[in-house]
Structure formats: structure tokens, C-alpha cells
Amino acid sequence: MFKTMDPDVIRELIKDVPDVLTKQAEEEEATYKNLRCPMCSEAGCVKEVRQAKVVMNERGAPEVAVSPFGDGPLPEGHARCVQCNTEFDPRSGIIYQTEASKIHAPPEDFPLTS
């Protein structure tokens, strides 16, 4: 069972710890907002955080196989254009998904192999 901590207790525990995340998060948000979409060329993207992948280990216990947290304190992700919903990697420019690919995606029960 998961029990949440009292917010007042949390505030007391971290009161002397400097806030290093807010500035980084604001800078990252501004970077994504200024990105230009490779499909429609409009500015204005948001960050989509990569989802963690959880698998069962050999003992049958859940284990994180892929985490969105890499080297930095903020989770890794990709950009999504707020104009046309294209999802892409802002570093490499690789396009993951466009609105057209969502429309023409095969049905879930469509056999992709023979």
C-alpha cells in the first residue's frame, strides 16, 4: 500500500535544500516553445515525457527496464507540435509520428507479418 506524506512534513524536510529544478524546467519549457516543427514550420512545441517501461524480472517482481531519467535531473522526452501534433526528437529532427501516420495506421488486429 502507498501512503502519501504530509505536505507540511515534506516542506520542513526540504526547507534548506536549494531549488535547482525550477530554473532548469523553465529554460527547457522555453526551448521547446521556441522549436519549429519540421512538418508545418510553426513555432510552439511542448515536451512529451518518455514513458518508463516496466517488465517482470525472473523472480516475478516488476522492474524498470527503461527510465525517462537519463543524465540530468529532468526526464527525457520528445517534442510535440501544438499546431499539427507532429512528434519529433528536437536534437536529431527524427519524426516519430505525424497526424497523417495516425490516420493511416493499420487496425490493431491487422497482421503485419504473414
N, CA, C and O atoms as a Tinker XYZ file with bonds, in Angstrom:
   456  protein
     1  N      0.844000   -1.169000    0.000000    73     2
     2  CA     0.000000    0.000000    0.000000    64     1     3
     3  C      0.895000    1.240000    0.000000    63     2     4     5
     4  O      1.959000    1.257000    0.619000    81     3
     5  N      0.445000    2.263000   -0.699000    73     3     6
     6  CA     1.180000    3.514000   -0.804000    64     5     7
     7  C      0.519000    4.550000    0.086000    63     6     8     9
     8  O     -0.686000    4.784000   -0.013000    81     7
     9  N      1.301000    5.167000    0.949000    73     7    10
    10  CA     0.774000    6.215000    1.815000    64     9    11
    11  C      1.517000    7.509000    1.511000    63    10    12    13
    12  O      2.746000    7.557000    1.571000    81    11
    13  N      0.764000    8.559000    1.183000    73    11    14
    14  CA     1.392000    9.835000    0.861000    64    13    15
    15  C      1.855000   10.535000    2.141000    63    14    16    17
    16  O      1.258000   10.400000    3.209000    81    15
    17  N      2.945000   11.288000    1.981000    73    15    18
    18  CA     3.461000   12.045000    3.124000    64    17    19
    19  C      2.673000   13.331000    3.296000    63    18    20    21
    20  O      2.112000   13.869000    2.341000    81    19
    21  N      2.641000   13.799000    4.498000    73    19    22
    22  CA     2.007000   15.080000    4.815000    64    21    23
    23  C      2.812000   16.194000    4.130000    63    22    24    25
    24  O      4.026000   16.269000    4.323000    81    23
    25  N      2.165000   17.062000    3.333000    73    23    26
    26  CA     2.889000   18.142000    2.650000    64    25    27
    27  C      3.672000   19.047000    3.599000    63    26    28    29
    28  O      4.738000   19.543000    3.233000    81    27
    29  N      3.165000   19.268000    4.798000    73    27    30
    30  CA     3.894000   20.106000    5.765000    64    29    31
    31  C      5.199000   19.436000    6.195000    63    30    32    33
    32  O      6.211000   20.110000    6.389000    81    31
    33  N      5.177000   18.122000    6.340000    73    31    34
    34  CA     6.397000   17.378000    6.697000    64    33    35
    35  C      7.406000   17.470000    5.552000    63    34    36    37
    36  O      8.601000   17.654000    5.788000    81    35
    37  N      6.933000   17.344000    4.331000    73    35    38
    38  CA     7.814000   17.440000    3.164000    64    37    39
    39  C      8.458000   18.821000    3.097000    63    38    40    41
    40  O      9.668000   18.932000    2.896000    81    39
    41  N      7.649000   19.885000    3.266000    73    39    42
    42  CA     8.190000   21.245000    3.241000    64    41    43
    43  C      9.263000   21.441000    4.301000    63    42    44    45
    44  O     10.284000   22.078000    4.041000    81    43
    45  N      9.043000   20.907000    5.475000    73    43    46
    46  CA    10.011000   21.035000    6.565000    64    45    47
    47  C     11.310000   20.297000    6.232000    63    46    48    49
    48  O     12.399000   20.784000    6.538000    81    47
    49  N     11.195000   19.131000    5.610000    73    47    50
    50  CA    12.374000   18.345000    5.271000    64    49    51
    51  C     13.233000   19.001000    4.190000    63    50    52    53
    52  O     14.454000   18.844000    4.194000    81    51
    53  N     12.612000   19.728000    3.273000    73    51    54
    54  CA    13.372000   20.307000    2.160000    64    53    55
    55  C     13.579000   21.818000    2.269000    63    54    56    57
    56  O     14.047000   22.440000    1.315000    81    55
    57  N     13.244000   22.411000    3.395000    73    55    58
    58  CA    13.296000   23.873000    3.509000    64    57    59
    59  C     14.697000   24.450000    3.279000    63    58    60    61
    60  O     14.810000   25.580000    2.803000    81    59
    61  N     15.755000   23.719000    3.597000    73    59    62
    62  CA    17.108000   24.238000    3.422000    64    61    63
    63  C     17.784000   23.735000    2.150000    63    62    64    65
    64  O     18.953000   24.037000    1.908000    81    63
    65  N     17.069000   22.981000    1.351000    73    63    66
    66  CA    17.627000   22.449000    0.104000    64    65    67
    67  C     17.364000   23.460000   -1.013000    63    66    68    69
    68  O     16.220000   23.861000   -1.227000    81    67
    69  N     18.422000   23.877000   -1.729000    73    67    70
    70  CA    18.206000   24.872000   -2.790000    64    69    71
    71  C     17.396000   24.292000   -3.947000    63    70    72    73
    72  O     17.526000   23.115000   -4.283000    81    71
    73  N     16.555000   25.140000   -4.554000    73    71    74
    74  CA    15.720000   24.731000   -5.687000    64    73    75
    75  C     16.538000   24.854000   -6.969000    63    74    76    77
    76  O     16.782000   25.962000   -7.446000    81    75
    77  N     16.959000   23.726000   -7.524000    73    75    78
    78  CA    17.737000   23.730000   -8.768000    64    77    79
    79  C     16.886000   23.279000   -9.956000    63    78    80    81
    80  O     17.322000   23.392000  -11.102000    81    79
    81  N     15.696000   22.779000   -9.700000    73    79    82
    82  CA    14.872000   22.250000  -10.776000    64    81    83
    83  C     14.013000   23.299000  -11.476000    63    82    84    85
    84  O     13.820000   23.221000  -12.689000    81    83
    85  N     13.498000   24.273000  -10.738000    73    83    86
    86  CA    12.576000   25.246000  -11.329000    64    85    87
    87  C     13.216000   25.996000  -12.490000    63    86    88    89
    88  O     12.603000   26.118000  -13.550000    81    87
    89  N     14.433000   26.500000  -12.315000    73    87    90
    90  CA    15.104000   27.251000  -13.377000    64    89    91
    91  C     15.342000   26.352000  -14.593000    63    90    92    93
    92  O     15.106000   26.775000  -15.725000    81    91
    93  N     15.805000   25.122000  -14.374000    73    91    94
    94  CA    16.055000   24.203000  -15.488000    64    93    95
    95  C     14.762000   23.855000  -16.217000    63    94    96    97
    96  O     14.741000   23.781000  -17.445000    81    95
    97  N     13.697000   23.645000  -15.473000    73    95    98
    98  CA    12.409000   23.309000  -16.088000    64    97    99
    99  C     11.886000   24.487000  -16.911000    63    98   100   101
   100  O     11.351000   24.284000  -18.001000    81    99
   101  N     12.032000   25.705000  -16.408000    73    99   102
   102  CA    11.583000   26.895000  -17.145000    64   101   103
   103  C     12.396000   27.097000  -18.417000    63   102   104   105
   104  O     11.840000   27.449000  -19.458000    81   103
   105  N     13.725000   26.876000  -18.340000    73   103   106
   106  CA    14.576000   27.004000  -19.523000    64   105   107
   107  C     14.214000   25.954000  -20.568000    63   106   108   109
   108  O     14.157000   26.250000  -21.761000    81   107
   109  N     13.970000   24.734000  -20.118000    73   107   110
   110  CA    13.599000   23.669000  -21.041000    64   109   111
   111  C     12.249000   23.967000  -21.691000    63   110   112   113
   112  O     12.077000   23.747000  -22.890000    81   111
   113  N     11.304000   24.460000  -20.920000    73   111   114
   114  CA     9.984000   24.802000  -21.461000    64   113   115
   115  C     10.109000   25.881000  -22.535000    63   114   116   117
   116  O      9.455000   25.797000  -23.575000    81   115
   117  N     10.945000   26.893000  -22.290000    73   115   118
   118  CA    11.155000   27.954000  -23.279000    64   117   119
   119  C     11.817000   27.401000  -24.542000    63   118   120   121
   120  O     11.477000   27.814000  -25.651000    81   119
   121  N     12.751000   26.477000  -24.382000    73   119   122
   122  CA    13.415000   25.858000  -25.534000    64   121   123
   123  C     12.402000   25.134000  -26.407000    63   122   124   125
   124  O     12.407000   25.304000  -27.626000    81   123
   125  N     11.539000   24.333000  -25.806000    73   123   126
   126  CA    10.528000   23.603000  -26.569000    64   125   127
   127  C      9.526000   24.559000  -27.213000    63   126   128   129
   128  O      9.097000   24.333000  -28.344000    81   127
   129  N      9.151000   25.618000  -26.506000    73   127   130
   130  CA     8.183000   26.580000  -27.034000    64   129   131
   131  C      8.734000   27.292000  -28.274000    63   130   132   133
   132  O      7.969000   27.677000  -29.159000    81   131
   133  N     10.055000   27.468000  -28.339000    73   131   134
   134  CA    10.683000   28.157000  -29.469000    64   133   135
   135  C     11.058000   27.221000  -30.619000    63   134   136   137
   136  O     11.501000   27.692000  -31.667000    81   135
   137  N     10.894000   25.918000  -30.449000    73   135   138
   138  CA    11.208000   24.967000  -31.518000    64   137   139
   139  C     10.273000   25.160000  -32.705000    63   138   140   141
   140  O      9.102000   25.502000  -32.541000    81   139
   141  N     10.801000   24.939000  -33.887000    73   139   142
   142  CA     9.971000   24.964000  -35.104000    64   141   143
   143  C      9.716000   23.526000  -35.526000    63   142   144   145
   144  O     10.626000   22.697000  -35.546000    81   143
   145  N      8.480000   23.250000  -35.859000    73   143   146
   146  CA     8.065000   21.915000  -36.272000    64   145   147
   147  C      8.671000   21.589000  -37.639000    63   146   148   149
   148  O      8.636000   22.428000  -38.539000    81   147
   149  N      9.226000   20.382000  -37.809000    73   147   150
   150  CA     9.779000   20.012000  -39.114000    64   149   151
   151  C      8.705000   19.767000  -40.179000    63   150   152   153
   152  O      9.029000   19.719000  -41.366000    81   151
   153  N      7.451000   19.613000  -39.791000    73   151   154
   154  CA     6.373000   19.372000  -40.764000    64   153   155
   155  C      5.679000   20.666000  -41.187000    63   154   156   157
   156  O      5.545000   20.927000  -42.383000    81   155
   157  N      5.239000   21.473000  -40.231000    73   155   158
   158  CA     4.466000   22.677000  -40.572000    64   157   159
   159  C      5.261000   23.965000  -40.404000    63   158   160   161
   160  O      4.787000   25.039000  -40.774000    81   159
   161  N      6.466000   23.866000  -39.849000    73   159   162
   162  CA     7.378000   25.009000  -39.654000    64   161   163
   163  C      6.880000   26.044000  -38.654000    63   162   164   165
   164  O      7.469000   27.119000  -38.542000    81   163
   165  N      5.817000   25.745000  -37.931000    73   163   166
   166  CA     5.316000   26.676000  -36.921000    64   165   167
   167  C      6.119000   26.522000  -35.631000    63   166   168   169
   168  O      6.592000   25.432000  -35.310000    81   167
   169  N      6.265000   27.615000  -34.902000    73   167   170
   170  CA     6.913000   27.576000  -33.602000    64   169   171
   171  C      5.868000   27.205000  -32.557000    63   170   172   173
   172  O      4.680000   27.480000  -32.722000    81   171
   173  N      6.317000   26.597000  -31.512000    73   171   174
   174  CA     5.417000   26.259000  -30.419000    64   173   175
   175  C      5.253000   24.768000  -30.255000    63   174   176   177
   176  O      4.369000   24.153000  -30.851000    81   175
   177  N      6.112000   24.199000  -29.444000    73   175   178
   178  CA     6.034000   22.770000  -29.160000    64   177   179
   179  C      5.978000   22.583000  -27.650000    63   178   180   181
   180  O      6.298000   23.492000  -26.884000    81   179
   181  N      5.577000   21.422000  -27.249000    73   179   182
   182  CA     5.589000   21.053000  -25.838000    64   181   183
   183  C      6.386000   19.767000  -25.702000    63   182   184   185
   184  O      6.557000   19.019000  -26.665000    81   183
   185  N      6.859000   19.527000  -24.515000    73   183   186
   186  CA     7.639000   18.322000  -24.249000    64   185   187
   187  C      6.707000   17.185000  -23.861000    63   186   188   189
   188  O      5.820000   17.348000  -23.023000    81   187
   189  N      6.919000   16.043000  -24.475000    73   187   190
   190  CA     6.220000   14.818000  -24.113000    64   189   191
   191  C      7.254000   13.922000  -23.433000    63   190   192   193
   192  O      8.250000   13.550000  -24.054000    81   191
   193  N      7.033000   13.581000  -22.195000    73   191   194
   194  CA     7.986000   12.763000  -21.447000    64   193   195
   195  C      7.889000   11.321000  -21.894000    63   194   196   197
   196  O      6.800000   10.766000  -22.040000    81   195
   197  N      9.053000   10.725000  -22.109000    73   195   198
   198  CA     9.104000    9.312000  -22.486000    64   197   199
   199  C      8.585000    8.474000  -21.317000    63   198   200   201
   200  O      8.947000    8.709000  -20.165000    81   199
   201  N      7.752000    7.518000  -21.621000    73   199   202
   202  CA     7.178000    6.667000  -20.582000    64   201   203
   203  C      8.178000    5.605000  -20.132000    63   202   204   205
   204  O      8.948000    5.079000  -20.935000    81   203
   205  N      8.153000    5.308000  -18.866000    73   203   206
   206  CA     9.002000    4.242000  -18.335000    64   205   207
   207  C      8.478000    2.895000  -18.822000    63   206   208   209
   208  O      7.272000    2.712000  -18.993000    81   207
   209  N      9.371000    1.980000  -19.038000    73   207   210
   210  CA     8.989000    0.610000  -19.425000    64   209   211
   211  C      9.266000   -0.291000  -18.234000    63   210   212   213
   212  O     10.401000   -0.388000  -17.767000    81   211
   213  N      8.231000   -0.943000  -17.751000    73   211   214
   214  CA     8.350000   -1.830000  -16.594000    64   213   215
   215  C      8.119000   -3.258000  -17.066000    63   214   216   217
   216  O      7.142000   -3.541000  -17.760000    81   215
   217  N      9.026000   -4.159000  -16.685000    73   215   218
   218  CA     8.927000   -5.571000  -17.044000    64   217   219
   219  C      8.990000   -6.403000  -15.769000    63   218   220   221
   220  O      9.374000   -5.918000  -14.705000    81   219
   221  N      8.609000   -7.642000  -15.900000    73   219   222
   222  CA     8.710000   -8.558000  -14.761000    64   221   223
   223  C     10.075000   -9.250000  -14.825000    63   222   224   225
   224  O     10.458000   -9.769000  -15.873000    81   223
   225  N     10.798000   -9.259000  -13.722000    73   223   226
   226  CA    12.098000   -9.933000  -13.710000    64   225   227
   227  C     11.912000  -11.434000  -13.488000    63   226   228   229
   228  O     10.788000  -11.926000  -13.393000    81   227
   229  N     13.030000  -12.145000  -13.408000    73   227   230
   230  CA    12.948000  -13.612000  -13.290000    64   229   231
   231  C     12.273000  -14.084000  -12.001000    63   230   232   233
   232  O     11.825000  -15.229000  -11.932000    81   231
   233  N     12.192000  -13.241000  -10.997000    73   231   234
   234  CA    11.502000  -13.597000   -9.745000    64   233   235
   235  C     10.038000  -13.192000   -9.758000    63   234   236   237
   236  O      9.315000  -13.421000   -8.789000    81   235
   237  N      9.592000  -12.578000  -10.879000    73   235   238
   238  CA     8.200000  -12.169000  -10.999000    64   237   239
   239  C      7.898000  -10.815000  -10.394000    63   238   240   241
   240  O      6.733000  -10.452000  -10.229000    81   239
   241  N      8.943000  -10.058000  -10.060000    73   239   242
   242  CA     8.750000   -8.728000   -9.486000    64   241   243
   243  C      8.896000   -7.664000  -10.578000    63   242   244   245
   244  O      9.710000   -7.827000  -11.487000    81   243
   245  N      8.117000   -6.576000  -10.503000    73   243   246
   246  CA     8.257000   -5.526000  -11.505000    64   245   247
   247  C      9.612000   -4.831000  -11.396000    63   246   248   249
   248  O     10.129000   -4.602000  -10.303000    81   247
   249  N     10.177000   -4.501000  -12.574000    73   247   250
   250  CA    11.477000   -3.860000  -12.619000    64   249   251
   251  C     11.473000   -2.835000  -13.761000    63   250   252   253
   252  O     10.954000   -3.111000  -14.843000    81   251
   253  N     12.046000   -1.668000  -13.521000    73   251   254
   254  CA    12.102000   -0.634000  -14.555000    64   253   255
   255  C     13.194000   -1.013000  -15.550000    63   254   256   257
   256  O     14.370000   -1.082000  -15.193000    81   255
   257  N     12.799000   -1.262000  -16.806000    73   255   258
   258  CA    13.751000   -1.621000  -17.853000    64   257   259
   259  C     14.286000   -0.383000  -18.567000    63   258   260   261
   260  O     15.470000   -0.315000  -18.898000    81   259
   261  N     13.412000    0.597000  -18.802000    73   259   262
   262  CA    13.800000    1.847000  -19.451000    64   261   263
   263  C     13.177000    2.981000  -18.651000    63   262   264   265
   264  O     11.973000    2.994000  -18.396000    81   263
   265  N     14.017000    3.930000  -18.260000    73   263   266
   266  CA    13.549000    5.057000  -17.469000    64   265   267
   267  C     13.637000    6.342000  -18.283000    63   266   268   269
   268  O     14.539000    6.484000  -19.109000    81   267
   269  N     12.711000    7.286000  -18.062000    73   267   270
   270  CA    12.815000    8.573000  -18.746000    64   269   271
   271  C     13.917000    9.448000  -18.153000    63   270   272   273
   272  O     14.221000   10.510000  -18.698000    81   271
   273  N     14.511000    9.021000  -17.058000    73   271   274
   274  CA    15.559000    9.816000  -16.424000    64   273   275
   275  C     16.918000    9.340000  -16.898000    63   274   276   277
   276  O     17.291000    8.183000  -16.709000    81   275
   277  N     17.649000   10.254000  -17.517000    73   275   278
   278  CA    18.978000    9.952000  -18.041000    64   277   279
   279  C     20.035000   10.585000  -17.160000    63   278   280   281
   280  O     20.090000   10.334000  -15.956000    81   279
   281  N     20.879000   11.411000  -17.773000    73   279   282
   282  CA    21.983000   12.035000  -17.048000    64   281   283
   283  C     21.554000   13.235000  -16.205000    63   282   284   285
   284  O     22.154000   13.508000  -15.166000    81   283
   285  N     20.535000   13.939000  -16.640000    73   283   286
   286  CA    20.135000   15.158000  -15.942000    64   285   287
   287  C     19.031000   14.923000  -14.932000    63   286   288   289
   288  O     18.518000   13.811000  -14.803000    81   287
   289  N     18.669000   15.976000  -14.219000    73   287   290
   290  CA    17.615000   15.842000  -13.209000    64   289   291
   291  C     16.205000   15.839000  -13.790000    63   290   292   293
   292  O     15.263000   15.412000  -13.123000    81   291
   293  N     16.050000   16.315000  -15.033000    73   291   294
   294  CA    14.734000   16.346000  -15.658000    64   293   295
   295  C     14.550000   15.114000  -16.544000    63   294   296   297
   296  O     15.519000   14.628000  -17.128000    81   295
   297  N     13.330000   14.608000  -16.653000    73   295   298
   298  CA    13.107000   13.435000  -17.503000    64   297   299
   299  C     13.312000   13.764000  -18.977000    63   298   300   301
   300  O     13.081000   14.894000  -19.408000    81   299
   301  N     13.744000   12.772000  -19.742000    73   299   302
   302  CA    13.949000   12.950000  -21.177000    64   301   303
   303  C     12.615000   12.806000  -21.894000    63   302   304   305
   304  O     11.665000   12.229000  -21.365000    81   303
   305  N     12.564000   13.334000  -23.088000    73   303   306
   306  CA    11.335000   13.240000  -23.852000    64   305   307
   307  C     11.548000   13.679000  -25.278000    63   306   308   309
   308  O     12.678000   13.751000  -25.761000    81   307
   309  N     10.457000   13.970000  -25.943000    73   307   310
   310  CA    10.492000   14.446000  -27.319000    64   309   311
   311  C      9.510000   15.604000  -27.447000    63   310   312   313
   312  O      8.734000   15.883000  -26.533000    81   311
   313  N      9.555000   16.275000  -28.600000    73   311   314
   314  CA     8.697000   17.447000  -28.829000    64   313   315
   315  C      7.419000   17.042000  -29.554000    63   314   316   317
   316  O      7.412000   16.130000  -30.381000    81   315
   317  N      6.338000   17.745000  -29.220000    73   315   318
   318  CA     5.080000   17.596000  -29.945000    64   317   319
   319  C      4.626000   18.996000  -30.348000    63   318   320   321
   320  O      4.486000   19.884000  -29.507000    81   319
   321  N      4.399000   19.176000  -31.640000    73   319   322
   322  CA     3.948000   20.465000  -32.160000    64   321   323
   323  C      2.500000   20.698000  -31.718000    63   322   324   325
   324  O      1.650000   19.821000  -31.871000    81   323
   325  N      2.228000   21.880000  -31.173000    73   323   326
   326  CA     0.866000   22.173000  -30.728000    64   325   327
   327  C     -0.044000   22.537000  -31.895000    63   326   328   329
   328  O     -1.264000   22.579000  -31.736000    81   327
   329  N      0.540000   22.803000  -33.081000    73   327   330
   330  CA    -0.258000   23.150000  -34.258000    64   329   331
   331  C     -0.747000   21.910000  -35.001000    63   330   332   333
   332  O     -1.935000   21.792000  -35.302000    81   331
   333  N      0.181000   20.971000  -35.302000    73   331   334
   334  CA    -0.180000   19.825000  -36.147000    64   333   335
   335  C      0.012000   18.466000  -35.456000    63   334   336   337
   336  O     -0.215000   17.427000  -36.075000    81   335
   337  N      0.422000   18.462000  -34.192000    73   335   338
   338  CA     0.605000   17.246000  -33.391000    64   337   339
   339  C      1.714000   16.324000  -33.882000    63   338   340   341
   340  O      1.723000   15.145000  -33.527000    81   339
   341  N      2.646000   16.823000  -34.684000    73   339   342
   342  CA     3.795000   16.023000  -35.084000    64   341   343
   343  C      4.687000   15.821000  -33.867000    63   342   344   345
   344  O      4.967000   16.762000  -33.125000    81   343
   345  N      5.129000   14.583000  -33.672000    73   343   346
   346  CA     6.042000   14.272000  -32.569000    64   345   347
   347  C      7.411000   13.995000  -33.164000    63   346   348   349
   348  O      7.540000   13.210000  -34.103000    81   347
   349  N      8.453000   14.653000  -32.604000    73   347   350
   350  CA     9.801000   14.522000  -33.150000    64   349   351
   351  C     10.855000   14.721000  -32.078000    63   350   352   353
   352  O     10.594000   15.283000  -31.014000    81   351
   353  N     12.061000   14.242000  -32.388000    73   351   354
   354  CA    13.204000   14.409000  -31.495000    64   353   355
   355  C     13.808000   15.777000  -31.786000    63   354   356   357
   356  O     14.240000   16.023000  -32.912000    81   355
   357  N     13.851000   16.674000  -30.804000    73   355   358
   358  CA    14.359000   18.020000  -31.065000    64   357   359
   359  C     15.863000   18.066000  -31.319000    63   358   360   361
   360  O     16.358000   19.029000  -31.903000    81   359
   361  N     16.590000   17.048000  -30.892000    73   359   362
   362  CA    18.035000   17.036000  -31.090000    64   361   363
   363  C     18.413000   16.535000  -32.479000    63   362   364   365
   364  O     19.263000   17.130000  -33.142000    81   363
   365  N     17.794000   15.457000  -32.920000    73   363   366
   366  CA    18.150000   14.856000  -34.214000    64   365   367
   367  C     17.202000   15.265000  -35.339000    63   366   368   369
   368  O     17.572000   15.190000  -36.510000    81   367
   369  N     15.979000   15.699000  -35.002000    73   367   370
   370  CA    14.993000   16.044000  -36.017000    64   369   371
   371  C     14.204000   14.841000  -36.524000    63   370   372   373
   372  O     13.350000   14.989000  -37.398000    81   371
   373  N     14.478000   13.660000  -35.991000    73   371   374
   374  CA    13.752000   12.462000  -36.422000    64   373   375
   375  C     12.281000   12.597000  -36.048000    63   374   376   377
   376  O     11.941000   12.906000  -34.906000    81   375
   377  N     11.417000   12.359000  -37.031000    73   375   378
   378  CA     9.973000   12.448000  -36.805000    64   377   379
   379  C      9.464000   11.083000  -36.364000    63   378   380   381
   380  O      9.676000   10.079000  -37.045000    81   379
   381  N      8.790000   11.056000  -35.216000    73   379   382
   382  CA     8.239000    9.799000  -34.689000    64   381   383
   383  C      6.833000    9.540000  -35.213000    63   382   384   385
   384  O      6.497000    8.415000  -35.583000    81   383
   385  N      6.022000   10.579000  -35.243000    73   383   386
   386  CA     4.632000   10.398000  -35.629000    64   385   387
   387  C      4.066000   11.722000  -36.130000    63   386   388   389
   388  O      4.366000   12.785000  -35.588000    81   387
   389  N      3.243000   11.640000  -37.177000    73   387   390
   390  CA     2.552000   12.814000  -37.686000    64   389   391
   391  C      1.063000   12.532000  -37.654000    63   390   392   393
   392  O      0.641000   11.398000  -37.424000    81   391
   393  N      0.277000   13.556000  -37.882000    73   391   394
   394  CA    -1.173000   13.366000  -37.911000    64   393   395
   395  C     -1.556000   12.398000  -39.020000    63   394   396   397
   396  O     -2.473000   11.593000  -38.855000    81   395
   397  N     -0.852000   12.472000  -40.157000    73   395   398
   398  CA    -1.139000   11.565000  -41.275000    64   397   399
   399  C     -0.845000   10.113000  -40.890000    63   398   400   401
   400  O     -1.593000    9.215000  -41.277000    81   399
   401  N      0.223000    9.871000  -40.141000    73   399   402
   402  CA     0.536000    8.493000  -39.763000    64   401   403
   403  C     -0.478000    7.949000  -38.766000    63   402   404   405
   404  O     -0.692000    6.739000  -38.697000    81   403
   405  N     -1.102000    8.829000  -37.996000    73   403   406
   406  CA    -2.138000    8.389000  -37.067000    64   405   407
   407  C     -3.403000    7.998000  -37.828000    63   406   408   409
   408  O     -4.091000    7.048000  -37.455000    81   407
   409  N     -3.705000    8.738000  -38.900000    73   407   410
   410  CA    -4.905000    8.458000  -39.695000    64   409   411
   411  C     -4.762000    7.162000  -40.460000    63   410   412   413
   412  O     -5.708000    6.379000  -40.542000    81   411
   413  N     -3.579000    6.924000  -41.026000    73   411   414
   414  CA    -3.367000    5.766000  -41.884000    64   413   415
   415  C     -2.782000    4.561000  -41.161000    63   414   416   417
   416  O     -2.361000    3.604000  -41.811000    81   415
   417  N     -2.747000    4.584000  -39.864000    73   415   418
   418  CA    -2.211000    3.443000  -39.123000    64   417   419
   419  C     -3.127000    2.241000  -39.328000    63   418   420   421
   420  O     -4.349000    2.390000  -39.340000    81   419
   421  N     -2.542000    1.042000  -39.490000    73   419   422
   422  CA    -3.381000   -0.139000  -39.674000    64   421   423
   423  C     -4.148000   -0.459000  -38.394000    63   422   424   425
   424  O     -3.706000   -0.079000  -37.309000    81   423
   425  N     -5.270000   -1.139000  -38.490000    73   423   426
   426  CA    -6.014000   -1.520000  -37.287000    64   425   427
   427  C     -5.153000   -2.421000  -36.412000    63   426   428   429
   428  O     -4.239000   -3.090000  -36.895000    81   427
   429  N     -5.458000   -2.427000  -35.123000    73   427   430
   430  CA    -4.657000   -3.209000  -34.177000    64   429   431
   431  C     -4.627000   -4.689000  -34.508000    63   430   432   433
   432  O     -3.627000   -5.355000  -34.239000    81   431
   433  N     -5.693000   -5.219000  -35.082000    73   431   434
   434  CA    -5.734000   -6.660000  -35.382000    64   433   435
   435  C     -5.225000   -6.964000  -36.798000    63   434   436   437
   436  O     -5.342000   -8.099000  -37.261000    81   435
   437  N     -4.659000   -5.961000  -37.492000    73   435   438
   438  CA    -4.142000   -6.164000  -38.848000    64   437   439
   439  C     -2.816000   -6.911000  -38.777000    63   438   440   441
   440  O     -1.892000   -6.450000  -38.106000    81   439
   441  N     -2.697000   -8.053000  -39.452000    73   439   442
   442  CA    -1.433000   -8.803000  -39.387000    64   441   443
   443  C     -0.341000   -8.109000  -40.187000    63   442   444   445
   444  O     -0.486000   -7.896000  -41.391000    81   443
   445  N      0.754000   -7.756000  -39.516000    73   443   446
   446  CA     1.843000   -7.088000  -40.197000    64   445   447
   447  C      2.848000   -8.075000  -40.795000    63   446   448   449
   448  O      3.695000   -7.691000  -41.602000    81   447
   449  N      2.752000   -9.328000  -40.402000    73   447   450
   450  CA     3.615000  -10.365000  -40.969000    64   449   451
   451  C      2.733000  -11.494000  -41.488000    63   450   452   453
   452  O      1.610000  -11.682000  -41.020000    81   451
   453  N      3.237000  -12.225000  -42.434000    73   451   454
   454  CA     2.430000  -13.316000  -42.988000    64   453   455
   455  C      2.782000  -14.636000  -42.352000    63   454   456
   456  O      2.199000  -15.663000  -42.698000    81   455
